[in-house]
Amino acid sequence: MAISAALVKVLRERTGAGMMDCKNALQETDGDIEAAIEAMRKSGTARAAKKAGRLAAEGVIALKVAEGGRRALLLEVNSETDFVANDDHFRTFVEQVAATIMAESPADPTALSALAVVTAPDEEIDKTIEQTRQVLVARVGENISIRRFAVMSAASSGVLGTYLHAGRIGVVVELTTDNAELAKDLAMHIAASRPLYLTADDVPAALLAKEREILTAQATESGKPAAIIEKMVAGRLNKFIGEITLSGQPFVKDPDIRIAELLQRHAAGVTSFTRFEVGEGLERREENFAEQVMQQAGIS
């Protein structure tokens, strides 16, 4: 099949490989980007694949804490441009959505959309969240979407740690013990280090099997004996697990110790954590602003 320059560009951005390597991989996989990335990793052409893709959608992450810090909300609301994300009307809508979630505890964004907006006593807004969203869309001229939210509560013996970075990254982490300083440090660490899982036991077996397959293919290229290859793969797989699990990561404030050791020192444990980043996993829309201006001017 014919491989477009745009498809090659996407693969180059995700792998850091050369143009011809990307084009050849796409041709071999009939334009399947994920299959091309896997093949390139096995051959060593791509050192690593950015599986989440480019962070693309604009918007904000909101963090709300209630009940004396024992309940917290993370919310992502998306817009098409950062200009609208900084608009006062957009920010007001985000506040309304957050207040409604905290008051009504909807199960998901679909259930949330049907709820009446929770307002301050002196405000008169007799609309649902969805109706309010539609009014905002008409006002700003962009699509607005409530992508996701998560509400966490601390156990009676524990505490929540929270961190919000520039309205673009938000974290809530629950500790088993009441150590607010440690909880805050862990929230900041999670924001910076992006763990995907809590411990090695939480990593899906299918993910480990796929990574082992890729690492084995890479190691086989070395031409070393099978026994050496097995040791190489085991070592690299352990490193991979350490990189994607909170317990296995080096602590950002003291890289000489891992998070598991830090928690042990404080006789603490992490029950769970949630990390949101604006546009995480969404692909950036390709824009041709010159073409848009010509269309608006009626020039074909």
VOSE-216954 format. One line per field, with one value per residue: x, y, z of N, C-alpha, C in turn. Coordinates in Angstrom, 2 decimals. Layout:
N
n_xx X,...
n_yy Y,...
n_zz Z,...
ca_xx X,...
ca_yy Y,...
ca_zz Z,...
c_xx X,...
c_yy Y,...
c_zz Z,...
//
This chain:
300
n_xx 0.83,0.31,2.30,1.74,3.27,2.51,1.86,4.34,5.63,4.26,5.09,7.85,7.92,7.07,8.97,11.54,13.14,14.80,13.67,13.47,13.64,11.29,9.40,9.85,9.15,6.44,5.50,5.97,4.13,1.72,0.86,0.11,0.57,1.09,1.92,4.14,5.79,6.26,7.68,9.93,11.04,11.76,13.74,15.55,15.63,14.02,14.47,12.74,9.22,6.82,4.25,1.92,1.44,1.43,0.90,-2.02,-4.74,-6.16,-6.98,-7.91,-6.73,-8.46,-8.34,-9.91,-10.37,-11.90,-13.75,-11.91,-9.55,-9.80,-11.12,-10.96,-10.97,-10.13,-10.27,-10.71,-11.23,-11.70,-10.69,-10.44,-8.34,-5.59,-6.14,-8.93,-9.02,-8.04,-9.98,-12.34,-15.03,-14.89,-13.34,-15.09,-17.12,-15.73,-15.39,-18.06,-18.70,-16.95,-17.94,-20.47,-19.91,-18.65,-20.76,-22.83,-21.84,-21.66,-21.58,-20.11,-18.95,-21.18,-23.44,-23.06,-23.57,-26.33,-27.13,-28.33,-26.78,-24.76,-24.87,-23.77,-25.49,-26.49,-26.68,-28.42,-28.96,-30.59,-30.04,-28.90,-25.74,-24.98,-26.56,-25.48,-22.89,-23.35,-24.21,-21.83,-20.18,-21.40,-20.82,-17.96,-17.17,-15.88,-15.46,-16.25,-15.39,-16.13,-13.88,-12.96,-13.07,-12.10,-12.75,-11.38,-11.11,-9.84,-8.89,-9.79,-7.45,-5.56,-4.23,-4.65,-2.57,-2.01,-1.46,-1.11,-0.07,0.34,-2.23,-2.25,-1.23,-2.35,-2.47,-3.57,-2.93,-3.24,-2.31,-1.55,-1.04,-1.14,0.55,1.18,3.20,4.84,2.93,2.45,4.97,5.05,2.94,3.96,6.17,4.91,3.65,5.88,7.26,5.56,4.43,2.88,1.74,1.16,2.70,4.93,3.29,0.96,1.26,0.06,-0.05,-0.07,1.13,3.74,4.49,4.51,6.50,8.68,8.90,9.66,12.09,13.56,13.81,15.39,17.72,18.57,19.68,22.25,23.74,24.70,25.11,22.28,21.82,23.03,21.54,19.05,19.58,20.16,17.67,16.08,17.23,16.75,13.99,13.33,14.28,12.51,10.09,10.67,10.72,8.08,6.52,5.35,6.49,8.94,10.41,13.09,13.23,12.30,13.31,15.42,17.35,18.86,17.42,14.68,11.11,9.75,11.53,11.55,8.92,9.00,10.78,9.22,7.24,4.92,2.35,1.15,-2.09,-3.54,-3.31,-3.98,-3.35,-3.64,-3.09,-3.26,-4.79,-3.70,-2.75,-4.25,-4.43,-2.85,-4.62,-4.20,-3.52,-4.27,-3.82,-3.68,-5.25,-7.71,-8.22,-8.50,-10.79,-12.72,-12.71,-13.87,-12.39,-11.46
n_yy -1.19,2.36,4.60,7.35,10.60,11.85,9.71,8.50,10.56,10.60,8.11,8.51,10.48,9.03,7.05,8.00,7.18,6.93,8.39,6.62,4.14,4.17,4.36,1.95,0.11,0.64,-0.06,-2.80,-3.58,-2.92,-0.31,-0.27,1.27,0.55,-2.11,-1.69,-0.27,-2.23,-4.13,-2.60,-2.15,-4.75,-5.24,-3.41,-0.95,1.08,2.60,2.96,3.01,5.55,4.88,6.06,7.97,11.27,14.03,15.75,16.93,19.95,21.79,21.46,20.17,19.69,19.98,19.15,19.39,18.08,17.75,18.12,17.37,14.69,13.70,13.72,15.12,14.49,15.92,16.02,18.27,18.92,21.10,22.47,24.19,25.86,28.47,28.71,27.10,28.74,30.58,32.56,31.77,29.08,28.17,28.69,26.87,24.46,24.62,24.45,21.87,20.35,20.96,19.84,17.11,16.53,16.96,15.27,12.76,11.21,8.28,8.22,10.16,10.19,9.82,12.07,14.15,14.37,15.48,18.18,21.38,22.13,24.93,28.05,29.53,32.10,32.03,31.53,29.06,27.05,24.50,21.44,19.70,18.96,20.68,23.10,22.77,22.75,25.38,26.71,25.74,26.93,29.55,29.79,28.63,26.22,22.66,21.20,18.91,16.66,14.68,12.73,11.68,11.25,10.22,10.11,8.72,8.90,6.28,5.73,5.55,6.49,8.84,11.38,12.36,15.16,16.81,19.43,20.49,23.33,23.23,21.17,18.66,16.37,14.77,12.29,10.50,7.72,7.04,4.51,5.28,8.10,10.37,13.25,14.77,12.87,11.84,14.04,14.32,11.92,12.30,14.38,13.06,11.05,12.67,13.62,11.29,9.46,6.73,3.65,1.53,0.16,-1.86,-4.60,-6.82,-5.83,-5.39,-6.20,-9.56,-10.02,-7.74,-8.00,-10.35,-9.56,-7.60,-9.16,-10.73,-8.82,-7.91,-10.25,-10.66,-8.46,-9.01,-11.36,-10.51,-9.93,-12.20,-13.79,-16.68,-18.82,-19.04,-16.76,-14.83,-15.22,-14.34,-11.68,-10.80,-11.21,-9.38,-6.94,-6.98,-6.80,-4.23,-2.79,-3.28,-1.97,0.65,1.24,0.85,2.20,1.41,0.43,2.56,5.00,7.39,10.70,12.83,11.75,9.90,7.68,5.85,3.59,3.81,1.80,1.24,3.71,3.86,1.73,2.65,4.54,3.05,2.76,2.45,2.41,2.68,3.25,5.16,8.01,9.52,12.21,13.64,16.38,15.71,13.19,10.39,11.08,11.90,14.54,16.88,17.50,20.67,23.11,26.18,28.24,27.24,27.17,29.89,30.73,29.30,30.47,32.98,32.50,31.60,29.31
n_zz 0.00,-0.46,1.37,3.31,3.73,6.06,7.75,8.04,9.38,11.86,12.88,13.06,15.03,17.22,17.55,17.09,15.05,11.79,8.63,6.37,7.61,9.06,6.99,5.63,7.63,7.94,5.43,5.48,7.36,6.36,6.88,9.56,12.49,15.21,14.93,13.36,15.12,17.06,15.50,14.83,17.32,18.00,16.13,16.85,15.68,16.62,19.67,21.80,22.24,22.29,23.85,24.74,22.92,21.43,23.63,23.27,23.20,24.44,27.48,30.96,34.11,37.00,40.54,43.48,46.93,49.83,52.94,55.04,53.83,53.41,51.28,47.78,44.47,41.10,37.93,34.43,31.87,28.53,25.84,22.51,21.99,23.67,24.14,24.57,26.81,28.75,29.02,30.84,31.02,30.38,32.53,34.62,34.02,34.45,37.22,38.01,37.13,38.74,41.32,41.14,40.81,43.27,44.99,44.13,43.39,40.84,38.68,36.30,33.40,31.67,33.32,34.88,33.06,32.91,35.26,37.33,37.42,40.16,42.13,43.67,46.54,45.79,43.07,39.98,38.11,36.14,34.79,33.22,33.43,30.83,29.24,30.01,29.10,26.34,25.93,26.51,24.47,22.25,22.87,22.92,20.57,20.20,20.56,23.66,26.13,28.78,29.97,31.90,35.37,38.81,42.08,45.27,48.55,51.87,54.11,57.56,59.07,57.39,54.90,52.39,49.73,47.71,44.54,42.24,39.14,37.47,36.41,34.60,35.21,37.54,40.74,43.02,45.91,48.08,51.33,53.80,56.34,58.58,57.43,56.38,55.15,53.86,52.13,50.48,49.28,47.83,46.06,44.47,43.43,41.87,39.99,38.60,37.77,36.55,37.11,36.12,37.40,40.72,42.13,41.21,41.11,40.12,37.44,34.27,33.06,30.33,29.29,30.30,29.02,26.33,26.41,27.15,24.88,22.98,24.10,24.03,21.29,20.67,22.16,20.97,18.63,19.35,19.12,21.13,23.38,24.24,27.02,28.06,26.78,27.99,30.58,30.05,29.12,31.40,33.19,31.85,31.79,34.48,34.93,33.33,34.70,37.08,36.18,35.47,37.70,40.78,43.27,42.45,41.45,41.56,44.17,43.57,45.06,46.34,44.72,45.42,46.83,46.54,46.01,47.37,49.46,50.74,51.70,53.47,55.39,56.64,57.69,56.17,53.63,50.23,49.19,46.84,43.76,41.67,38.59,36.48,33.30,31.11,28.05,27.81,26.02,23.81,20.37,18.58,16.70,13.29,12.03,9.57,9.34,7.47,5.42,6.72,7.13,4.48,3.78,5.48,4.38,2.04,-0.07,-2.44
ca_xx 0.00,1.05,2.49,1.75,4.30,1.95,1.98,5.77,5.92,3.75,5.94,9.14,7.76,6.86,10.09,12.83,13.90,14.96,12.52,13.40,13.33,9.86,8.65,9.98,8.38,5.03,5.20,5.97,2.98,0.53,0.43,-0.29,1.61,1.46,2.69,5.43,6.58,6.71,8.71,11.13,11.66,12.40,14.96,16.45,15.57,13.45,14.93,11.57,8.02,6.01,2.98,0.77,1.28,1.70,-0.13,-2.56,-5.91,-5.97,-7.94,-7.35,-6.95,-8.89,-8.19,-10.72,-10.20,-12.99,-13.83,-10.66,-8.47,-9.99,-11.79,-10.37,-11.43,-9.37,-11.20,-10.16,-12.17,-10.91,-11.08,-9.65,-7.14,-5.23,-6.76,-10.22,-8.76,-7.76,-11.13,-13.03,-16.27,-14.47,-12.92,-16.30,-17.76,-14.95,-15.73,-19.43,-18.63,-16.30,-18.86,-21.56,-19.37,-18.42,-22.05,-23.77,-21.13,-22.09,-20.73,-19.25,-19.32,-22.52,-24.38,-22.84,-24.16,-27.77,-27.39,-28.46,-25.57,-24.75,-24.42,-23.76,-26.85,-26.94,-26.69,-29.65,-28.69,-31.50,-29.65,-28.07,-24.34,-24.93,-27.11,-24.49,-21.79,-23.77,-24.19,-20.42,-19.70,-21.90,-20.17,-16.53,-16.94,-15.07,-16.04,-15.81,-15.78,-15.73,-13.27,-12.85,-12.87,-11.89,-12.89,-10.74,-11.31,-8.84,-9.37,-9.73,-6.08,-4.66,-4.27,-4.49,-1.59,-2.47,-0.55,-1.58,1.00,-0.02,-3.50,-2.05,-0.98,-2.91,-2.25,-4.06,-2.39,-3.74,-1.39,-2.18,-0.77,-1.41,1.82,0.84,4.41,5.21,1.89,2.69,6.18,4.71,2.11,4.87,6.96,4.05,3.47,7.11,7.81,4.54,4.28,1.63,1.20,1.64,3.78,5.14,2.14,-0.15,1.55,-0.65,0.79,0.03,2.13,5.06,4.78,4.83,7.80,9.68,9.06,10.43,13.44,14.22,14.17,16.51,18.92,19.00,20.50,23.63,24.44,25.23,24.49,20.92,21.83,23.36,20.38,18.01,19.96,20.00,16.24,15.59,17.69,16.05,12.58,13.27,14.44,11.25,9.11,11.03,10.43,6.64,5.82,5.70,7.37,10.26,11.07,13.92,12.53,12.82,14.04,16.61,17.42,19.59,16.49,13.47,9.90,9.45,12.38,11.06,7.71,9.39,11.39,8.17,6.21,3.72,2.05,0.27,-3.27,-3.82,-3.04,-4.54,-2.59,-4.20,-2.35,-4.10,-4.61,-2.95,-3.20,-5.03,-3.58,-3.03,-5.29,-3.39,-4.17,-3.75,-4.47,-3.80,-6.41,-8.90,-8.45,-8.99,-12.16,-13.54,-12.77,-14.58,-11.43,-11.28
ca_yy 0.00,3.63,5.13,8.81,11.31,12.13,8.49,8.38,11.60,10.13,7.02,9.10,11.17,8.06,6.13,8.66,6.50,7.66,8.41,5.42,3.02,4.27,4.05,0.51,-0.62,0.83,-0.86,-4.21,-3.84,-2.39,0.96,-0.44,1.94,-0.22,-3.28,-1.17,0.05,-3.50,-4.71,-1.78,-2.40,-6.07,-5.16,-2.42,0.31,2.06,2.32,2.89,3.58,6.36,4.17,6.91,8.93,12.67,14.71,16.55,17.74,21.01,21.76,21.60,19.21,20.37,19.21,19.67,18.64,18.37,16.97,18.23,16.70,13.24,13.34,14.55,14.90,14.87,16.09,16.54,18.84,19.25,22.05,22.25,25.04,26.37,29.79,28.50,26.51,29.84,31.48,32.61,31.00,27.68,27.89,28.65,25.59,23.43,24.73,23.93,20.42,19.81,21.09,18.88,15.78,16.39,16.96,14.24,11.49,10.42,7.12,8.44,11.40,10.11,10.10,13.46,15.08,14.50,16.11,19.64,22.05,22.59,26.33,28.76,29.94,33.33,31.85,30.96,28.30,25.91,23.70,20.27,19.84,18.88,21.92,24.15,22.53,23.18,26.85,27.10,25.42,27.98,30.82,29.83,28.16,25.00,21.54,21.04,17.58,16.20,13.40,11.73,12.18,10.22,10.70,9.20,9.02,8.27,5.44,6.42,5.55,6.98,10.24,11.62,13.35,15.73,17.75,19.94,21.23,24.26,22.87,20.21,17.35,16.26,13.48,11.99,9.23,7.37,6.33,3.72,5.93,9.55,11.08,14.20,15.19,11.77,11.76,15.14,13.96,10.86,12.89,15.10,12.04,10.43,13.66,13.73,10.02,8.79,5.27,3.12,0.55,0.34,-2.82,-5.57,-7.73,-5.18,-5.30,-7.28,-10.63,-9.86,-6.70,-8.58,-11.34,-8.81,-6.96,-10.22,-11.11,-7.76,-7.91,-11.47,-10.40,-7.52,-9.68,-12.38,-9.83,-9.86,-13.42,-14.47,-17.97,-18.74,-18.83,-15.35,-14.07,-15.33,-13.45,-10.31,-10.51,-11.13,-8.12,-5.83,-7.03,-6.25,-2.79,-2.30,-3.31,-0.91,1.95,1.50,0.67,3.18,0.83,0.17,3.76,5.79,8.54,11.87,13.72,11.03,8.77,6.54,4.89,3.36,4.15,0.70,1.43,4.92,3.50,0.85,3.50,5.27,2.08,3.20,1.78,3.13,1.89,3.49,6.52,8.42,10.59,12.70,14.66,16.89,15.14,11.93,9.32,11.58,12.35,15.93,17.12,18.26,21.92,23.91,27.45,29.01,26.71,27.57,31.31,30.80,28.82,31.48,34.12,32.09,31.36,27.88
ca_zz 0.00,-0.47,2.71,3.24,4.49,7.38,8.55,8.35,10.37,13.15,13.35,13.44,16.32,18.29,17.69,16.96,13.99,10.54,7.74,5.56,8.51,9.37,5.78,5.37,8.65,7.62,4.23,5.87,8.22,5.69,7.47,10.96,13.27,16.40,14.48,12.90,16.32,17.65,14.63,14.93,18.62,17.95,15.31,17.44,14.93,17.55,21.03,22.66,21.63,23.18,23.68,25.00,21.83,21.78,24.37,22.20,23.54,25.42,28.57,32.30,35.17,38.22,41.77,44.56,48.18,50.75,54.18,55.79,53.11,53.38,50.02,46.72,43.11,39.92,36.82,33.18,30.91,27.34,24.80,21.31,22.01,24.99,24.28,25.22,28.13,29.68,29.01,32.13,30.96,30.43,33.90,35.44,33.74,35.14,38.64,38.16,36.98,39.93,42.45,40.95,41.09,44.71,45.71,43.68,43.22,39.68,38.41,35.15,32.71,31.10,34.42,35.28,32.08,33.12,36.56,37.39,37.88,41.54,42.14,44.95,46.92,45.15,41.63,39.44,36.88,36.11,33.62,33.47,33.00,29.36,28.69,30.29,28.17,25.00,25.93,26.46,23.11,21.37,23.22,22.60,19.21,20.19,21.28,25.04,26.60,30.12,29.58,32.97,36.73,39.83,43.46,46.21,49.97,52.74,55.20,58.85,59.57,56.35,54.50,50.97,49.27,46.45,43.88,40.95,38.48,36.40,35.82,33.51,35.81,38.88,41.39,44.36,46.37,49.41,52.22,54.86,57.62,58.59,57.27,55.32,54.44,52.96,51.10,49.54,48.52,46.90,45.00,43.58,42.74,40.85,38.93,37.83,37.29,35.75,37.23,35.57,38.33,42.09,42.37,40.13,41.08,39.42,36.00,33.56,32.53,28.88,29.03,30.57,27.97,25.12,26.61,27.12,23.47,22.32,24.64,23.53,19.89,20.69,22.68,20.00,17.62,19.82,18.74,22.32,23.68,24.77,28.47,28.28,26.31,29.01,31.69,29.56,29.07,32.78,33.75,31.20,32.17,35.84,34.81,32.79,35.78,38.01,35.59,35.33,38.98,41.81,44.28,41.90,40.96,42.48,44.71,42.87,45.98,46.78,43.77,45.96,47.42,45.77,46.75,48.30,50.64,51.41,52.44,54.57,56.42,57.34,58.09,55.45,52.37,49.32,48.84,45.43,43.31,40.38,37.95,35.22,32.56,30.04,26.72,27.89,25.14,22.68,19.27,18.19,15.43,12.35,11.68,8.48,9.63,6.24,4.71,7.45,6.85,3.12,3.78,6.09,3.47,0.83,-1.16,-2.65
c_xx 0.88,1.11,2.61,2.86,3.81,2.08,3.43,6.15,5.47,4.66,7.31,9.05,7.64,8.06,11.45,13.70,13.94,13.76,12.38,13.08,11.84,9.01,8.68,9.13,6.89,4.61,5.09,4.73,1.68,-0.04,-0.04,0.81,2.06,2.29,4.07,6.35,7.12,7.83,10.01,11.83,12.39,13.71,15.97,16.45,15.01,13.87,13.77,10.40,7.25,4.58,1.77,0.51,1.59,0.55,-0.70,-3.70,-5.54,-7.04,-7.26,-7.59,-7.33,-8.73,-9.01,-10.58,-11.29,-12.86,-12.50,-9.51,-8.64,-10.74,-11.28,-10.87,-10.37,-10.33,-10.45,-11.30,-11.34,-11.55,-10.20,-8.36,-6.85,-5.82,-8.10,-10.03,-8.48,-8.89,-11.88,-14.31,-15.97,-14.10,-14.12,-17.04,-17.04,-15.28,-17.12,-19.45,-18.04,-17.24,-19.98,-21.10,-19.22,-19.73,-22.89,-23.14,-21.65,-21.09,-19.72,-19.69,-20.71,-23.58,-24.27,-23.58,-25.63,-28.12,-27.54,-27.17,-25.73,-24.15,-24.38,-25.17,-27.37,-26.99,-27.99,-29.36,-29.54,-31.23,-28.90,-26.63,-24.25,-25.48,-26.13,-23.29,-22.14,-23.78,-22.75,-19.84,-20.14,-21.19,-18.72,-16.21,-16.03,-15.82,-15.42,-16.26,-15.27,-15.19,-13.32,-12.76,-12.70,-12.00,-12.28,-10.99,-10.29,-9.52,-9.15,-8.30,-5.09,-4.82,-4.13,-3.37,-2.06,-1.43,-1.14,-0.49,0.45,-1.34,-3.40,-1.74,-1.54,-2.73,-2.96,-3.53,-2.88,-2.70,-2.16,-1.99,-0.96,-0.09,1.65,2.06,4.86,4.20,2.09,3.91,5.87,3.85,2.98,5.74,6.16,3.83,4.69,7.50,6.82,4.50,2.93,0.94,1.81,2.84,3.91,3.96,0.97,0.07,0.87,0.31,0.97,1.06,3.54,5.45,5.19,6.21,8.93,9.96,9.92,11.89,14.23,14.67,15.36,17.80,19.45,19.90,21.98,24.44,25.01,24.52,23.12,20.88,22.12,22.18,19.28,18.31,19.80,18.52,15.68,15.98,16.94,14.58,12.40,13.42,13.15,10.18,9.39,10.65,8.93,5.86,6.29,6.71,8.79,11.03,11.99,13.15,13.13,13.63,15.31,16.75,18.18,18.67,15.26,12.25,9.54,10.25,11.92,9.83,8.03,9.99,10.34,7.04,4.87,3.53,1.16,-0.88,-3.58,-3.38,-3.72,-3.74,-3.26,-3.25,-3.20,-3.77,-3.90,-3.56,-4.03,-4.09,-3.89,-3.67,-4.38,-4.15,-3.48,-4.45,-4.62,-5.03,-7.70,-9.24,-9.03,-10.45,-13.11,-13.72,-13.48,-13.68,-11.19,-9.89
c_yy 1.26,4.18,6.64,9.40,11.59,10.93,8.25,9.36,11.17,9.05,7.54,9.78,10.19,7.14,6.80,8.04,7.34,7.50,7.11,4.20,3.00,3.87,2.55,-0.30,-0.51,0.02,-2.34,-4.57,-3.27,-1.16,0.87,0.11,1.11,-1.45,-2.85,-0.86,-1.22,-4.12,-3.93,-1.96,-3.74,-6.03,-4.19,-1.09,1.42,1.67,2.16,3.52,4.38,5.87,5.07,7.87,10.33,13.22,15.79,17.46,18.80,20.91,21.93,20.34,20.02,19.43,19.90,18.77,19.06,17.51,16.95,17.48,15.20,12.76,14.28,14.12,15.32,14.87,16.61,17.00,19.35,20.31,21.77,23.05,25.50,27.76,29.66,27.92,27.57,30.85,31.42,31.78,29.50,27.31,27.82,27.33,24.45,23.42,24.17,22.42,19.78,19.85,20.07,17.46,15.56,16.28,15.74,12.86,10.65,9.31,7.39,9.71,11.36,10.41,11.55,14.42,15.34,15.22,17.62,20.23,22.48,23.98,26.88,29.26,31.17,33.23,31.19,30.31,27.05,25.08,22.45,20.58,19.85,20.14,23.08,24.01,23.03,24.70,27.35,26.85,26.51,29.31,30.88,29.32,26.96,23.88,21.46,19.66,17.32,14.79,12.35,12.43,10.99,10.87,9.66,9.67,8.27,7.40,6.18,6.53,6.16,8.45,10.31,12.63,13.86,16.69,18.14,20.81,22.02,23.92,21.84,18.80,17.36,14.86,13.44,10.62,8.97,6.54,5.59,4.34,7.44,10.32,12.04,14.62,14.13,11.67,12.84,14.82,12.90,11.38,13.63,14.13,11.42,11.39,13.69,12.43,9.14,7.27,4.84,2.17,0.76,-0.56,-3.76,-6.53,-7.14,-5.08,-6.47,-8.30,-10.48,-8.81,-7.23,-9.58,-10.63,-8.15,-7.99,-10.65,-10.09,-7.77,-9.13,-11.27,-9.46,-8.22,-10.73,-11.78,-9.78,-11.10,-14.19,-15.80,-17.79,-18.45,-17.37,-14.48,-14.08,-14.41,-11.99,-9.90,-10.34,-9.80,-6.92,-5.80,-6.48,-4.73,-2.15,-2.23,-2.19,0.46,2.26,1.30,1.70,2.61,0.64,1.39,4.40,7.03,9.82,12.80,13.08,9.77,7.55,5.50,4.75,3.62,3.05,0.85,2.65,4.61,2.63,1.65,4.20,4.36,2.44,2.36,2.67,2.22,2.01,4.90,6.74,9.59,10.95,13.71,15.08,16.23,13.82,10.88,9.77,12.12,13.80,16.02,17.94,19.50,22.56,25.26,28.31,28.57,27.13,29.03,31.47,30.35,29.85,32.71,33.77,31.85,29.88,27.58
c_zz 0.00,0.94,2.63,4.09,5.91,8.31,8.96,9.45,11.78,13.73,13.78,14.80,17.47,18.52,17.68,15.89,12.73,9.62,6.95,6.40,8.83,8.15,5.48,6.35,8.37,6.40,4.58,6.70,7.65,6.38,8.92,11.87,14.46,16.02,14.00,14.08,16.95,16.83,14.75,16.27,18.63,17.18,15.86,16.70,15.80,18.96,21.99,21.95,22.67,23.07,23.90,23.86,22.31,22.60,23.47,22.61,24.57,26.50,29.90,33.12,36.40,39.40,42.87,45.78,49.16,52.01,54.92,55.15,52.99,52.14,48.94,45.36,42.11,38.74,35.61,32.27,29.74,26.47,23.59,21.29,23.43,25.23,25.01,26.62,29.18,29.75,30.35,32.13,31.03,31.86,34.85,35.26,34.46,36.63,38.90,38.08,38.23,41.13,42.36,41.25,42.59,45.48,45.38,43.47,42.05,39.38,37.30,34.44,32.09,32.15,34.87,34.36,32.33,34.42,36.43,37.95,39.33,41.57,43.55,45.25,46.17,43.62,41.17,38.07,36.91,34.86,34.08,33.06,31.48,28.72,28.88,29.35,26.77,24.87,25.81,25.07,22.14,21.62,22.72,21.20,19.11,20.90,22.67,25.50,28.01,29.92,30.69,34.32,37.66,41.19,44.38,47.64,50.79,53.79,56.52,59.39,58.59,56.05,52.98,50.74,47.92,45.88,42.54,40.36,37.30,35.70,34.71,33.99,37.22,39.43,42.73,44.73,47.79,50.16,53.30,56.23,57.48,58.59,56.09,54.51,53.43,51.81,50.04,48.67,47.47,45.75,43.99,42.79,41.60,39.69,38.01,37.13,36.54,35.90,36.68,36.54,39.71,42.38,41.18,40.00,40.29,37.92,35.29,32.96,31.02,28.50,29.24,29.47,26.67,25.24,26.57,25.67,22.73,22.79,24.16,22.09,19.80,21.10,21.71,18.93,18.03,19.43,19.91,22.56,24.35,26.26,28.81,27.88,27.36,30.19,31.29,29.59,30.48,33.41,33.17,31.59,33.59,35.82,34.30,33.88,36.78,37.49,35.59,36.63,40.00,42.80,43.77,41.46,42.00,42.91,44.11,43.78,46.53,45.91,44.27,46.60,46.52,46.65,47.75,49.59,51.44,52.26,53.65,55.72,57.27,57.81,57.45,54.19,51.53,48.94,47.36,45.07,41.97,39.86,36.63,34.61,31.36,28.71,26.67,26.97,23.95,21.62,18.90,16.81,14.53,11.89,10.48,8.58,8.38,5.46,5.39,7.15,5.44,3.03,4.36,5.20,2.18,-0.34,-1.28,-3.18
//
